[in-house]
Amino acid sequence: MEPTSLTTERLLLRPFTPGDIPAVHAACQDPAIPRYTPVPSPYTLEDARAFVEDRCPAGWRDDTAYTFGVFTRDDGRLVGSMSLIQLKLAAPERQAEIGYWTAKERRGRGYTVEAAREIVRWAFEDLGAERLEWIAEAGNEGSRAVASKVGFRMDGTVRALIPHNGTRRDAWTGTLLPSDLGLPSGTPYLPYPGRDRAAGD
């Protein structure tokens, strides 16, 4: 897919450019980002360059990850990064995973929720996705709060799903369907009648 840009009331979501390398490098010095994401630690300028100039363009080109830099519209400051990954947008799967990190200085202002809502709209309405998934290491309360505000339904805890820094970590997972937002879906959904029962009932 050709890289694209999206806008919200306060934000511009666009592909990263080489001029963003210093801001990405600075944001990823926050230890909370490598703690809960695959971002390397320590995070060097070369890591930022490889992310901006190599991995992000390759993801768009190869349809493996659509990554946006999230910036404020008024002053162009970096808010964070947001991606659709694990793309399976062809029939019959039509699904993807959302992932994000937010610069420490921009947290607590609703920016990540605002950006995620636009990514979700784009995925459902423009890309034809019929299922989005959110996965985070268990304990990542900030990421879960964003996903919940966007509308993801929490599905539970999956054992040992995430390999991170030499250990396997339990993960929280959530899903979002077009119908959760009142949007149509091209494929009918037939839920299991006992899906919401407690185990053993």
C-alpha contacts under 8 A as a table, 3 or more apart, distances in Angstrom:
res1	aa1	res2	aa2	distance
1	M	60	W	5.68
1	M	61	R	6.00
1	M	62	D	7.67
1	M	63	D	6.26
2	E	60	W	6.62
2	E	61	R	7.06
3	P	15	P	6.53
3	P	60	W	6.14
3	P	66	Y	7.69
4	T	14	R	6.52
4	T	15	P	7.03
5	S	12	L	7.28
5	S	13	L	5.49
5	S	14	R	4.37
5	S	15	P	6.91
5	S	68	F	7.82
6	L	12	L	6.06
6	L	13	L	4.97
6	L	14	R	6.49
6	L	118	E	7.56
7	T	10	R	7.77
7	T	11	L	5.74
7	T	12	L	4.64
7	T	13	L	5.95
7	T	118	E	7.78
8	T	11	L	5.07
8	T	12	L	6.53
8	T	114	E	7.27
8	T	115	A	7.26
8	T	118	E	7.01
10	R	72	T	5.97
10	R	73	R	5.54
10	R	74	D	7.34
10	R	111	Y	7.91
11	L	70	V	6.72
11	L	71	F	5.58
11	L	72	T	4.59
11	L	73	R	4.89
11	L	111	Y	7.59
11	L	114	E	7.98
11	L	115	A	7.17
12	L	70	V	5.95
12	L	71	F	5.19
12	L	72	T	6.13
12	L	73	R	5.60
13	L	68	F	5.55
13	L	69	G	5.61
13	L	70	V	4.63
13	L	71	F	6.32
13	L	115	A	7.43
14	R	68	F	5.03
14	R	69	G	5.36
14	R	70	V	6.70
15	P	56	C	7.78
15	P	67	T	6.58
15	P	68	F	4.84
15	P	69	G	5.65
16	F	20	D	6.31
16	F	52	V	5.78
16	F	56	C	7.53
16	F	68	F	6.57
16	F	69	G	5.37
17	T	20	D	5.54
17	T	21	I	7.47
17	T	52	V	6.43
17	T	53	E	7.23
18	P	21	I	5.55
18	P	49	R	7.31
18	P	52	V	6.51
18	P	53	E	6.58
19	G	22	P	7.22
20	D	23	A	5.43
20	D	24	V	6.20
20	D	52	V	7.68
21	I	24	V	5.17
21	I	25	H	6.06
21	I	45	L	7.31
21	I	48	A	5.60
21	I	49	R	5.85
21	I	52	V	6.66
22	P	25	H	5.06
22	P	26	A	6.12
22	P	45	L	7.26
22	P	48	A	7.62
23	A	26	A	5.08
23	A	27	A	6.11
23	A	78	L	6.65
24	V	27	A	5.19
24	V	28	C	6.20
24	V	48	A	6.09
24	V	78	L	7.70
25	H	28	C	5.37
25	H	29	Q	6.71
25	H	43	Y	6.88
25	H	44	T	6.65
25	H	45	L	5.80
25	H	47	D	7.78
25	H	48	A	5.39
26	A	29	Q	5.52
26	A	30	D	7.93
27	A	30	D	6.15
27	A	80	G	7.92
27	A	103	A	5.17
27	A	104	K	7.06
28	C	31	P	7.36
28	C	33	I	6.20
28	C	34	P	7.41
28	C	39	V	7.60
28	C	43	Y	6.41
28	C	103	A	7.50
29	Q	33	I	7.87
29	Q	42	P	7.52
29	Q	43	Y	6.39
30	D	33	I	5.93
30	D	34	P	7.78
30	D	103	A	7.80
30	D	104	K	6.90
31	P	34	P	5.80
31	P	35	R	6.12
31	P	41	S	7.99
32	A	35	R	4.94
32	A	36	Y	6.51
33	I	36	Y	5.70
33	I	37	T	5.86
33	I	39	V	6.83
33	I	101	W	6.69
33	I	102	T	7.98
34	P	37	T	5.04
34	P	38	P	6.11
34	P	39	V	4.79
34	P	40	P	6.10
34	P	41	S	6.10
36	Y	136	A	7.49
36	Y	137	E	6.51
36	Y	140	N	7.07
37	T	101	W	7.85
38	P	164	H	7.40
39	V	43	Y	7.37
40	P	43	Y	5.38
40	P	47	D	7.52
43	Y	47	D	6.10
43	Y	48	A	7.49
44	T	47	D	5.08
44	T	48	A	6.52
45	L	48	A	5.03
45	L	49	R	6.11
46	E	49	R	4.92
46	E	50	A	6.04
47	D	50	A	5.18
47	D	51	F	6.16
48	A	51	F	5.11
48	A	52	V	6.13
49	R	52	V	5.22
49	R	53	E	5.68
49	R	54	D	7.54
50	A	53	E	5.39
50	A	54	D	5.01
50	A	55	R	6.32
51	F	54	D	5.72
51	F	55	R	4.93
51	F	56	C	5.96
52	V	55	R	6.50
52	V	56	C	5.65
52	V	57	P	7.44
53	E	56	C	6.60
53	E	57	P	6.49
54	D	57	P	5.77
54	D	58	A	6.08
55	R	58	A	5.12
55	R	59	G	6.09
56	C	59	G	5.17
56	C	60	W	6.63
56	C	65	A	7.44
56	C	66	Y	7.42
56	C	67	T	6.02
57	P	60	W	5.29
57	P	61	R	6.12
58	A	61	R	4.95
58	A	62	D	5.81
58	A	64	T	7.93
59	G	62	D	5.31
59	G	63	D	5.63
59	G	64	T	4.83
59	G	65	A	4.36
59	G	66	Y	5.96
59	G	67	T	7.40
60	W	63	D	5.17
60	W	64	T	6.71
60	W	65	A	5.97
60	W	66	Y	5.30
60	W	67	T	7.48
61	R	64	T	7.93
62	D	65	A	7.86
63	D	66	Y	7.14
63	D	87	L	7.00
64	T	85	I	6.18
64	T	86	Q	6.30
64	T	87	L	5.70
65	A	83	S	6.43
65	A	84	L	5.55
65	A	85	I	4.39
65	A	86	Q	6.79
65	A	87	L	6.63
66	Y	83	S	5.35
66	Y	84	L	5.17
66	Y	85	I	6.59
67	T	81	S	7.01
67	T	82	M	5.76
67	T	83	S	4.16
67	T	84	L	6.54
68	F	81	S	5.79
68	F	82	M	5.33
68	F	83	S	6.08
69	G	78	L	7.25
69	G	79	V	7.71
69	G	80	G	6.09
69	G	81	S	4.74
69	G	82	M	6.57
70	V	78	L	6.06
70	V	79	V	5.24
70	V	80	G	5.17
70	V	81	S	5.66
70	V	82	M	7.04
70	V	115	A	7.25
71	F	76	G	5.33
71	F	77	R	5.29
71	F	78	L	4.57
71	F	79	V	5.17
71	F	80	G	7.22
72	T	75	D	5.88
72	T	76	G	4.86
72	T	77	R	5.39
72	T	78	L	6.75
72	T	79	V	6.77
73	R	76	G	5.51
73	R	77	R	8.00
78	L	103	A	7.35
79	V	102	T	5.83
79	V	103	A	5.57
79	V	106	R	5.65
79	V	111	Y	7.29
79	V	112	T	7.83
80	G	100	Y	7.31
80	G	101	W	5.55
80	G	102	T	4.21
80	G	103	A	5.35
80	G	112	T	7.85
81	S	100	Y	5.46
81	S	101	W	5.48
81	S	102	T	6.59
82	M	98	I	7.35
82	M	99	G	5.76
82	M	100	Y	4.25
82	M	101	W	6.70
82	M	115	A	7.88
82	M	116	A	7.56
83	S	98	I	5.73
83	S	99	G	5.26
83	S	100	Y	6.27
84	L	87	L	6.88
84	L	96	A	6.16
84	L	97	E	5.53
84	L	98	I	4.72
84	L	99	G	6.50
85	I	96	A	5.90
85	I	97	E	5.12
85	I	98	I	6.22
85	I	99	G	7.23
86	Q	96	A	5.49
86	Q	97	E	5.80
87	L	95	Q	6.46
87	L	96	A	4.67
87	L	97	E	7.06
88	K	93	E	5.81
88	K	94	R	5.44
88	K	95	Q	5.19
88	K	96	A	5.90
89	L	93	E	6.31
89	L	94	R	3.88
89	L	95	Q	5.42
89	L	96	A	6.96
89	L	127	L	7.32
89	L	128	G	7.19
89	L	129	A	6.02
90	A	93	E	6.21
90	A	94	R	5.36
91	A	94	R	5.59
93	E	130	E	7.90
94	R	128	G	6.82
94	R	129	A	4.71
94	R	130	E	5.40
94	R	131	R	6.65
95	Q	129	A	5.23
95	Q	130	E	5.79
95	Q	131	R	4.68
95	Q	132	L	5.57
95	Q	133	E	7.72
96	A	129	A	7.27
96	A	131	R	6.77
96	A	132	L	5.15
96	A	133	E	6.28
97	E	132	L	5.50
97	E	133	E	4.53
97	E	134	W	5.75
97	E	135	I	7.63
98	I	132	L	6.95
98	I	133	E	6.29
98	I	134	W	5.57
98	I	135	I	7.89
99	G	134	W	6.97
99	G	135	I	7.72
102	T	106	R	6.77
102	T	107	R	6.52
102	T	112	T	6.93
103	A	106	R	5.48
103	A	107	R	6.66
104	K	107	R	5.56
106	R	109	R	6.57
106	R	111	Y	7.40
107	R	110	G	7.30
107	R	111	Y	7.38
107	R	112	T	7.85
108	G	111	Y	7.79
110	G	113	V	5.42
110	G	114	E	6.19
111	Y	114	E	5.06
111	Y	115	A	6.15
112	T	115	A	5.08
112	T	116	A	5.97
112	T	146	V	6.94
113	V	116	A	5.07
113	V	117	R	6.11
113	V	146	V	5.50
113	V	147	A	7.60
113	V	149	K	6.81
113	V	150	V	6.20
114	E	117	R	5.33
114	E	118	E	6.60
115	A	118	E	5.25
115	A	119	I	6.31
116	A	119	I	4.97
116	A	120	V	6.04
116	A	150	V	6.85
117	R	120	V	5.09
117	R	121	R	6.17
117	R	150	V	5.86
118	E	121	R	5.01
118	E	122	W	6.11
119	I	122	W	5.05
119	I	123	A	6.05
120	V	123	A	5.06
120	V	124	F	6.16
120	V	132	L	7.95
121	R	124	F	5.33
121	R	125	E	5.74
121	R	126	D	7.64
122	W	125	E	5.36
122	W	126	D	5.08
122	W	127	L	6.50
123	A	126	D	5.80
123	A	127	L	4.84
123	A	128	G	6.32
123	A	129	A	5.47
124	F	127	L	5.91
124	F	128	G	5.06
124	F	129	A	4.74
124	F	130	E	6.42
124	F	178	P	6.54
125	E	128	G	5.81
125	E	129	A	7.62
129	A	132	L	7.28
130	E	177	L	6.04
130	E	178	P	6.22
130	E	185	S	6.06
130	E	186	G	7.36
130	E	187	T	7.55
131	R	175	T	6.95
131	R	176	L	5.91
131	R	177	L	4.93
131	R	178	P	7.17
132	L	175	T	5.63
132	L	176	L	5.14
132	L	177	L	6.53
133	E	173	T	7.20
133	E	174	G	5.78
133	E	175	T	4.54
133	E	176	L	6.44
134	W	147	A	7.16
134	W	152	F	7.57
134	W	173	T	5.59
134	W	174	G	5.04
134	W	175	T	6.18
135	I	171	A	6.51
135	I	172	W	5.78
135	I	173	T	4.59
135	I	174	G	6.59
136	A	140	N	6.48
136	A	143	S	7.01
136	A	144	R	7.50
136	A	171	A	5.47
136	A	172	W	5.40
136	A	173	T	6.65
137	E	140	N	5.85
137	E	162	I	6.90
137	E	169	R	6.51
137	E	170	D	6.05
137	E	171	A	4.28
137	E	172	W	6.00
138	A	157	T	7.16
138	A	169	R	7.53
138	A	170	D	5.61
138	A	171	A	4.56
138	A	172	W	5.07
140	N	143	S	5.66
140	N	144	R	6.44
141	E	144	R	5.09
141	E	145	A	6.04
142	G	145	A	5.16
142	G	146	V	6.48
143	S	146	V	5.27
143	S	147	A	6.34
144	R	147	A	5.06
144	R	148	S	6.03
145	A	148	S	5.20
145	A	149	K	6.23
146	V	149	K	5.24
146	V	150	V	6.31
147	A	150	V	5.15
147	A	151	G	6.42
147	A	152	F	5.40
147	A	174	G	7.80
148	S	151	G	5.14
148	S	152	F	5.12
148	S	153	R	6.72
148	S	154	M	7.54
149	K	152	F	7.44
151	G	176	L	6.62
151	G	180	D	7.19
151	G	181	L	7.51
152	F	174	G	5.61
152	F	175	T	5.21
152	F	176	L	4.71
153	R	174	G	5.17
153	R	175	T	5.41
153	R	176	L	6.28
154	M	172	W	7.61
154	M	173	T	6.06
154	M	174	G	4.21
154	M	175	T	6.73
155	D	172	W	7.58
155	D	173	T	5.56
155	D	174	G	4.98
155	D	175	T	7.00
156	G	172	W	5.80
156	G	173	T	5.84
156	G	174	G	7.29
157	T	170	D	6.70
157	T	171	A	5.50
157	T	172	W	4.60
157	T	173	T	6.40
158	V	161	L	6.09
158	V	170	D	5.69
158	V	171	A	5.22
158	V	172	W	6.36
158	V	173	T	7.30
159	R	169	R	7.07
159	R	170	D	4.51
159	R	171	A	6.54
160	A	163	P	7.30
160	A	168	R	4.88
160	A	169	R	4.68
160	A	170	D	4.50
160	A	171	A	7.03
161	L	168	R	6.64
161	L	169	R	6.12
161	L	170	D	5.65
161	L	171	A	5.87
162	I	168	R	5.44
162	I	169	R	4.99
162	I	170	D	6.45
162	I	171	A	6.50
163	P	166	G	6.70
163	P	167	T	5.62
163	P	168	R	4.21
163	P	169	R	6.08
164	H	167	T	5.47
164	H	168	R	6.05
164	H	169	R	6.85
176	L	180	D	6.53
177	L	180	D	5.34
177	L	181	L	7.35
178	P	181	L	5.49
178	P	182	G	6.42
178	P	183	L	4.76
178	P	184	P	6.05
178	P	185	S	6.03
179	S	182	G	4.74
179	S	183	L	5.06
179	S	184	P	6.11
179	S	185	S	6.94
180	D	183	L	7.36
185	S	188	P	6.76
191	P	195	R	7.08
192	Y	195	R	5.20
193	P	196	D	7.86
194	G	197	R	5.40
197	R	201	D	6.44
198	A	201	D	5.76
